[in-house]
Amino acid sequence: MKKLAVALCALALFAPAAQGQTIKDFLATVMQKWTAPFDPFQLIGNIYYVGTDGIAVYVIKTSQGLILMDTAMPQSTGMIKDNIAKLGLKVADIKIILNSHAHLDHTGGFAEIKKETGAQLIAGERDKPLLEGGYYPGDEKNEDLAFPAVEVDRAVKEGDKVTLGDTTLTAHATPGHSPGCTSWEMTVKDGNQDREVLFFCSGTVALNRLVGQPTYAGIVDDYRATFTKVKAMKIDVLLGPHPEVYGMQAKRAEMKDGAPNPFVKPGELATYATGLSDDFDKQLAKQTAALEKK
């Protein structure tokens, strides 16, 4: 699992930019995977995967319509809508759109889908200005990081509930990766058992500046508080904004009728968070050393 965390950090949003590669060049290297199609499928209970091969997007089916969790790059919006239709679901039935964090690879389709469906967009309160401005915090003028701005209908904080029909999700503030990074928890039925699912926001350092002129004030304390919080959570199913977070492709290949769902893996979240925490300490030390040389 630690290797998985390291792999994700290598793939994470704009990480190579810190090594001299421009953001535009990095996007060119990952775009093929981030926009490659992936067959949609029922992941567990009423949760469906409708994302690409490199960016995770989910639909939650409720008794009163659909909840959409994140989108992908702006150019993948049509693919996401097609994936929803392939499952026999209707884009028009999307009533709520939830966001994990306000980065362009998870917000690119919000404006289009919100306009098309009239769905309510809900996000962490500290990410509200980012979504409504369409920018990356601390780098507001960078067009390579920009995405279509979208109005937030409801801003949530720790413990807030979002309910549609027979389904309720609980917001957990897990800042660091973005100031309003929000992880969403819900319960699903797995056969005759209840399973706790967490859509983990993210915990990679990526493009964020931790020292000197940090991406935002308090970012280091936010990351550390998030790692502590997440390690203590009791979760059966870990999901995340990129398939690499939880080995989606490998688990999908293991799914068989009548067999235990491979996405059920208690303890996976704590192990993953430990790897993220270790990598964060290394990135902090590296940035601190680089600052001291100036």
C-alpha positions as CSV (number, residue, x, y, z in Angstrom):
1,M,0.0,0.0,0.0
2,K,2.9,2.3,0.7
3,K,4.1,1.8,-2.9
4,L,0.6,2.8,-4.0
5,A,0.8,6.0,-2.1
6,V,4.2,6.8,-3.7
7,A,2.8,6.0,-7.1
8,L,-0.1,8.3,-6.6
9,C,2.2,11.1,-5.5
10,A,4.1,10.7,-8.8
11,L,0.9,10.9,-10.7
12,A,-0.7,13.6,-8.5
13,L,-1.8,16.9,-9.9
14,F,1.1,18.9,-11.2
15,A,3.8,17.3,-9.0
16,P,6.4,17.2,-11.7
17,A,6.2,21.0,-12.1
18,A,8.3,21.3,-9.0
19,Q,11.1,19.5,-10.9
20,G,11.3,22.0,-13.7
21,Q,8.6,20.7,-15.9
22,T,6.0,23.2,-16.8
23,I,2.4,22.7,-15.9
24,K,1.4,22.7,-19.5
25,D,4.0,20.0,-20.3
26,F,2.9,17.9,-17.4
27,L,-0.7,18.1,-18.5
28,A,0.4,16.9,-21.9
29,T,2.0,13.8,-20.4
30,V,-0.9,12.7,-18.3
31,M,-3.8,13.8,-20.5
32,Q,-4.0,10.6,-22.5
33,K,-4.6,8.6,-19.3
34,W,-6.8,11.3,-17.7
35,T,-9.1,11.4,-20.7
36,A,-9.0,7.7,-21.7
37,P,-12.3,5.9,-21.5
38,F,-13.2,3.3,-18.9
39,D,-16.3,1.2,-18.9
40,P,-18.7,2.4,-16.2
41,F,-19.8,-0.2,-13.6
42,Q,-21.6,-0.7,-10.3
43,L,-18.9,-0.4,-7.7
44,I,-20.8,-1.3,-4.5
45,G,-24.4,-0.8,-3.4
46,N,-25.9,2.3,-5.0
47,I,-22.4,3.7,-6.0
48,Y,-21.4,3.6,-9.7
49,Y,-18.0,4.5,-11.3
50,V,-18.5,6.7,-14.4
51,G,-15.1,8.3,-14.6
52,T,-12.1,7.9,-17.0
53,D,-9.1,5.6,-16.8
54,G,-7.3,8.3,-14.8
55,I,-9.8,10.5,-13.0
56,A,-12.5,9.1,-10.8
57,V,-16.1,10.3,-11.1
58,Y,-19.0,8.6,-9.2
59,V,-22.8,8.5,-9.4
60,I,-24.9,7.6,-6.4
61,K,-28.4,6.4,-7.2
62,T,-31.1,7.3,-4.7
63,S,-34.8,7.0,-4.4
64,Q,-35.2,10.6,-5.5
65,G,-32.6,11.0,-8.2
66,L,-28.9,11.0,-8.7
67,I,-25.9,12.5,-6.8
68,L,-22.8,13.2,-9.0
69,M,-19.5,13.1,-7.2
70,D,-16.9,15.3,-9.0
71,T,-16.3,15.4,-12.8
72,A,-13.1,15.2,-14.8
73,M,-11.3,17.5,-17.2
74,P,-13.5,19.8,-19.2
75,Q,-13.1,17.9,-22.4
76,S,-14.3,14.7,-20.7
77,T,-17.7,16.0,-19.8
78,G,-19.4,14.3,-22.8
79,M,-17.7,11.0,-21.9
80,I,-19.0,11.2,-18.3
81,K,-22.5,11.9,-19.5
82,D,-22.3,9.0,-21.9
83,N,-21.1,6.7,-19.1
84,I,-24.1,7.6,-17.0
85,A,-26.4,6.8,-19.9
86,K,-24.6,3.4,-20.5
87,L,-25.7,2.4,-17.0
88,G,-29.3,3.1,-17.9
89,L,-29.3,6.3,-15.8
90,K,-30.3,9.8,-16.9
91,V,-28.1,12.9,-16.6
92,A,-31.4,14.8,-16.3
93,D,-32.0,13.0,-13.0
94,I,-28.9,14.5,-11.3
95,K,-30.2,16.6,-8.4
96,I,-27.0,17.2,-6.4
97,I,-23.4,17.6,-7.5
98,L,-20.8,17.1,-4.8
99,N,-17.1,18.2,-5.0
100,S,-14.1,16.8,-3.3
101,H,-11.8,19.6,-4.1
102,A,-11.6,22.6,-6.4
103,H,-8.9,21.5,-8.9
104,L,-9.6,21.6,-12.7
105,D,-9.3,17.8,-13.1
106,H,-12.3,17.3,-10.7
107,T,-14.4,20.4,-11.6
108,G,-14.1,20.6,-15.3
109,G,-17.7,19.6,-16.1
110,F,-19.5,21.3,-13.2
111,A,-20.7,24.4,-15.0
112,E,-22.0,22.5,-18.1
113,I,-23.8,19.8,-16.0
114,K,-25.2,22.2,-13.5
115,K,-26.6,24.4,-16.4
116,E,-28.1,21.3,-18.1
117,T,-29.7,19.7,-15.1
118,G,-30.3,22.5,-12.6
119,A,-28.6,20.4,-10.0
120,Q,-27.5,21.9,-6.7
121,L,-23.7,22.2,-6.3
122,I,-22.3,21.5,-2.8
123,A,-18.7,21.9,-1.8
124,G,-16.5,22.6,1.2
125,E,-16.9,26.2,2.4
126,R,-13.2,27.1,2.0
127,D,-13.2,26.0,-1.6
128,K,-16.3,28.1,-2.5
129,P,-14.3,31.1,-3.7
130,L,-12.0,28.8,-5.8
131,L,-15.0,27.2,-7.6
132,E,-16.7,30.5,-8.2
133,G,-13.5,32.1,-9.4
134,G,-12.3,29.1,-11.4
135,Y,-8.7,29.3,-10.1
136,Y,-6.0,27.4,-8.2
137,P,-5.3,29.0,-4.7
138,G,-2.1,31.0,-4.6
139,D,-1.8,30.9,-8.4
140,E,-5.0,32.7,-9.4
141,K,-3.6,34.1,-12.7
142,N,-2.4,30.8,-14.1
143,E,-4.6,30.0,-17.1
144,D,-3.2,26.4,-17.2
145,L,-4.8,25.7,-13.9
146,A,-8.1,27.5,-14.6
147,F,-11.4,25.8,-15.0
148,P,-15.0,27.0,-15.8
149,A,-16.2,29.0,-12.8
150,V,-19.4,27.7,-11.3
151,E,-21.8,29.0,-8.6
152,V,-21.8,27.0,-5.3
153,D,-25.4,26.6,-4.0
154,R,-24.4,25.3,-0.5
155,A,-21.0,25.4,1.3
156,V,-20.5,22.7,4.0
157,K,-18.2,22.2,7.0
158,E,-17.3,19.3,9.2
159,G,-20.3,17.0,10.0
160,D,-22.8,18.6,7.7
161,K,-25.2,16.2,6.1
162,V,-26.4,16.0,2.5
163,T,-29.5,13.9,1.9
164,L,-31.4,13.0,-1.3
165,G,-34.2,10.4,-0.9
166,D,-32.9,7.4,1.0
167,T,-29.2,8.4,0.9
168,T,-27.3,10.6,3.3
169,L,-23.6,11.6,3.0
170,T,-21.6,13.3,5.8
171,A,-19.0,15.9,5.0
172,H,-15.6,15.6,6.6
173,A,-13.3,18.6,6.4
174,T,-9.9,17.2,5.3
175,P,-8.0,20.3,4.1
176,G,-4.4,20.5,2.8
177,H,-4.6,19.4,-0.8
178,S,-7.0,22.3,-1.1
179,P,-8.3,24.6,1.7
180,G,-11.8,23.3,1.4
181,C,-10.9,19.7,0.6
182,T,-13.9,17.6,1.7
183,S,-14.2,13.8,2.1
184,W,-17.7,12.3,2.0
185,E,-18.8,9.4,4.0
186,M,-21.9,7.2,3.5
187,T,-23.3,3.8,4.3
188,V,-24.1,1.2,1.6
189,K,-25.6,-2.2,1.5
190,D,-23.2,-5.0,0.5
191,G,-25.5,-8.0,0.4
192,N,-27.0,-8.1,3.9
193,Q,-24.2,-6.1,5.5
194,D,-23.7,-2.3,5.9
195,R,-20.4,-0.9,4.7
196,E,-18.9,2.5,5.5
197,V,-17.6,4.2,2.4
198,L,-15.3,7.2,2.3
199,F,-14.8,9.3,-0.8
200,F,-11.4,10.6,0.3
201,C,-10.7,14.1,-1.0
202,S,-6.9,13.8,-1.4
203,G,-3.7,14.2,0.7
204,T,-0.9,14.6,-1.8
205,V,1.3,17.7,-1.8
206,A,1.2,18.1,-5.6
207,L,1.8,21.7,-6.6
208,N,1.2,23.1,-3.2
209,R,3.9,25.3,-1.6
210,L,4.3,24.5,2.1
211,V,7.0,27.0,3.1
212,G,8.1,30.5,2.2
213,Q,4.9,31.8,0.5
214,P,2.6,28.9,1.1
215,T,-0.3,28.1,-1.2
216,Y,-2.5,29.3,1.6
217,A,-2.0,30.2,5.3
218,G,-2.0,27.3,7.7
219,I,-1.5,24.6,5.0
220,V,1.0,22.6,7.0
221,D,-1.2,22.3,10.1
222,D,-4.1,21.4,7.8
223,Y,-2.3,18.5,6.2
224,R,-1.2,17.1,9.6
225,A,-4.7,17.5,11.1
226,T,-6.1,15.7,8.1
227,F,-3.7,12.7,8.3
228,T,-4.5,12.3,12.0
229,K,-8.2,12.5,11.5
230,V,-8.3,10.1,8.5
231,K,-6.0,7.5,10.2
232,A,-8.6,7.2,13.0
233,M,-11.6,6.7,10.8
234,K,-13.3,3.3,10.6
235,I,-13.9,2.7,6.9
236,D,-14.7,-0.4,4.9
237,V,-14.4,1.0,1.4
238,L,-11.8,3.6,0.4
239,L,-12.6,5.5,-2.8
240,G,-10.8,8.6,-4.1
241,P,-10.5,11.2,-6.8
242,H,-8.0,9.2,-8.9
243,P,-8.2,5.4,-9.4
244,E,-4.6,5.0,-8.1
245,V,-5.8,6.0,-4.6
246,Y,-7.5,2.6,-4.2
247,G,-6.3,0.4,-7.0
248,M,-9.6,0.7,-8.9
249,Q,-8.6,-1.1,-12.1
250,A,-7.2,-4.2,-10.3
251,K,-10.2,-4.5,-8.0
252,R,-12.6,-4.1,-10.9
253,A,-10.9,-7.0,-12.7
254,E,-11.4,-9.1,-9.5
255,M,-15.1,-8.6,-9.3
256,K,-17.1,-11.8,-9.8
257,D,-20.8,-12.7,-9.3
258,G,-21.2,-14.3,-5.9
259,A,-17.7,-13.5,-4.7
260,P,-16.9,-10.9,-1.9
261,N,-16.6,-7.4,-3.3
262,P,-12.9,-6.6,-3.6
263,F,-13.5,-2.9,-2.9
264,V,-14.3,-3.9,0.7
265,K,-11.0,-3.6,2.5
266,P,-11.1,-2.4,6.1
267,G,-7.9,-0.8,7.2
268,E,-6.9,0.3,3.7
269,L,-7.6,4.0,4.5
270,A,-5.3,4.1,7.5
271,T,-2.5,2.4,5.6
272,Y,-2.9,4.8,2.7
273,A,-3.0,7.8,5.0
274,T,0.2,6.7,6.7
275,G,2.0,6.6,3.3
276,L,0.7,10.1,2.5
277,S,1.9,11.4,5.8
278,D,5.3,10.0,5.3
279,D,5.6,11.5,1.8
280,F,4.3,14.9,3.2
281,D,7.2,15.0,5.7
282,K,9.7,14.3,2.9
283,Q,8.2,17.0,0.7
284,L,8.1,19.5,3.6
285,A,11.8,18.8,4.3
286,K,12.7,19.1,0.6
287,Q,10.9,22.4,0.3
288,T,12.4,23.7,3.5
289,A,15.9,22.8,2.4
290,A,15.4,24.5,-1.0
291,L,14.2,27.7,0.7
292,E,17.2,27.8,3.0
293,K,19.6,27.6,0.1
294,K,18.1,30.8,-1.4
